[in-house]
Amino acid sequence: MAKVKSLFRCSACSHEVAKWVGRCPACGAWGAIEESAAAPSTPAGAPAGRRALLPSTAAAPLSMIDSQHTRARPTGVSELDRVLGGGIVAGSVVLLSGEPGVGKSTLLLEVAHQWARRHDERALYVTAEESAGQVRLRADRTGAVHERVYLAAESDLATVLGHVEQVRPTLLVVDSVQTMLAADADGVIGGVTQVRTVTAALTSLAKASGIAVLLVGHVTKDGNVAGPRTLEHLVDVVLQFEGDKHSTLRMVRGVKNRFGSADEVGCFELHEDGIVCVSDPSGLFLHHRTGTVPGTAVTVAMDGKRPLLGEVQGLTVHTQVPAPRRAVSGLDYNRVSMVLAVLQSRCGVYLGKHDVYAATVGGMRLTEPSADLAVALAITSAVRDAPLREGMVILGEVGLAGEVRPVTGLRRRLAEAERLGFTEALVPPGLDRTGLSITVREAVSVRSALALSGLPKRSAESYVEAVD
């Protein structure tokens, strides 16, 4: 008889240990070590290797594989289709994660409504967090009521599978996977074992029946999907729903996508009467601009593959406090501090007696280095109380030596700025201007950028001539 050993494996990271411990030595998760039976050892004298099994389906040449069933079907929500790569693939599992109150349920209820209206097929919306009446009130408010959208307020996995057999939908929405209960699995609702079991069962359902499954996932305080890391490996697509509670802007980012690009971004606006796709987010960030004022500069950020124009604002206030205040909103605090140091050390812009405030508008976050030069010019414009030239967009990374470094996707950024009516660009050197009608001025350093920006000089500041 072959001996059967016991293995102790972490349910969060699959790390194996020789005996049970309370905390996984690999990932640090508490109570995640589970005992399982190991494969029996090979008896002495038995032939080496494993016995071959006859496969149920023979391997076929790749050229003979039919790819029609993997074609994406549009959901009717254009910005979500953009992130998914054209729509939802039959039999796929999509995980949408986000913070509480960001609008996940509102978005997926709209997806179910558009699916039923566009394809004339049934969609089943399962909620384990709210009552059926609460979901109906939201549907009335957002106009998502449709006769082919079915609703079930259930938290038991077996009951949900029964609803699927009765309704026979082509789209299943589960809100949320952390509140579902699998009676045949150990652990509490929302625990590692329960979440993994529920997700594995719904994934098997999708692959066997061809039903597209949309799962709502909670996030931790760090912004990661709650539950085991294997959860993201089980599903086909992982989307992150982001938004500031003080702004109506919402963004869906692709984190993983087996059917398309994983660096697309979809933009939405969340209102009381529902969620609306924003096809031109640059206009959303700049719609309030009526002219140039001191302390403002426009730059172009790349969010995935999408260029977005954003406004950087700077404000300086004279103070007698020995340690002036530095306040930053929507920007990287460390990079703003570095830009302030470069301005004072390399360009003679004295800020030792000024409180400095730097921010973005419209809820936009600019964390990439390409916004450094715009921050530098916005703050200098505020110090001198003089506006930049109207119609100018500013791009460039700033180094500690005061040089302006190139940024990626510069032509695509300038094309977006030109589309929105900007006529002049201040950029790093080395750009191929072929096909660009926008006036391009190249700056090799922050000093030369200040000279090219049209800001008035001060006697206390020295500049070098710009190289154009």
Salt bridges, closest charged atoms under 4 A:
GLU16 OE2 - ARG9 NH2 2.76
GLU34 OE1 - ARG196 NH2 3.63
GLU79 OE1 - ARG306 NH1 2.69
ASP120 OD1 - ARG148 NE 2.80
GLU121 OE2 - ARG73 NH2 3.02
GLU129 OE2 - HIS218 NE2 2.53
GLU130 OE2 - ARG138 NH2 2.67
ASP140 OD1 - ARG136 NE 2.80
GLU154 OE2 - HIS163 NE2 3.56
GLU232 OE2 - ARG229 NH1 3.37
ASP236 OD2 - LYS207 NZ 2.68
ASP236 OD1 - ARG258 NH1 2.70
GLU242 OE1 - ARG253 NE 2.58
GLU264 OE1 - ARG82 NE 3.45
GLU269 OE1 - HIS271 NE2 3.88
ASP280 OD1 - ARG419 NH2 2.97
ASP303 OD1 - ARG253 NH1 2.17
GLU311 OE1 - HIS288 NE2 2.91
GLU311 OE1 - ARG289 NH1 3.45
GLU368 OE2 - ARG413 NH1 3.24
ASP372 OD2 - ARG335 NH2 2.54
GLU397 OE2 - ARG335 NH2 3.85
GLU403 OE2 - ARG405 NH2 2.75
GLU416 OE2 - ARG419 NH2 2.76
GLU424 OE2 - ARG389 NH2 2.44
GLU424 OE2 - ARG441 NE 2.57
GLU442 OE2 - ARG433 NH2 3.62
GLU461 OE1 - ARG384 NH2 2.23
ASP468 OD1 - ARG433 NH2 3.73
